[in-house]
Amino acid sequence: MNLTRNSCEHNKNVGTVARSGDFCVAAAAATLWTMAGAIAIVVVLLIFPSLVLMSGGVASAIVGFVLQRDGEIRHEGSELLGLDD
């Protein structure tokens, strides 16, 4: 987007746009929101995969603990429980 003096002209849909110095306020705000959206997308793309992997590890640890405990309770008194895992 070109932010020059002539970049902010009257638009029928928007109406008259206020000027601040050499930059159009609406164009600067649009650029700011576009940049914020791009930053948000990059952050989500960088953080989301690591969150999925970490939550998978936590879920695996919980399921493993519960199944280990369940197996020990179900087979209490078996001579096989004394063997090394």
Rosetta blueprint (number, residue, H / E / L):
1 M L
2 N L
3 L L
4 T L
5 R H
6 N H
7 S H
8 C L
9 E L
10 H L
11 N E
12 K L
13 N L
14 V L
15 G E
16 T L
17 V L
18 A L
19 R E
20 S E
21 G L
22 D L
23 F E
24 C E
25 V H
26 A H
27 A H
28 A H
29 A H
30 A H
31 T H
32 L H
33 W H
34 T H
35 M H
36 A H
37 G H
38 A H
39 I H
40 A H
41 I H
42 V H
43 V H
44 V H
45 L H
46 L H
47 I H
48 F H
49 P H
50 S H
51 L H
52 V H
53 L H
54 M H
55 S H
56 G H
57 G H
58 V H
59 A H
60 S H
61 A H
62 I H
63 V H
64 G H
65 F H
66 V H
67 L H
68 Q H
69 R H
70 D H
71 G H
72 E H
73 I H
74 R H
75 H L
76 E L
77 G L
78 S L
79 E H
80 L H
81 L H
82 G H
83 L L
84 D L
85 D L
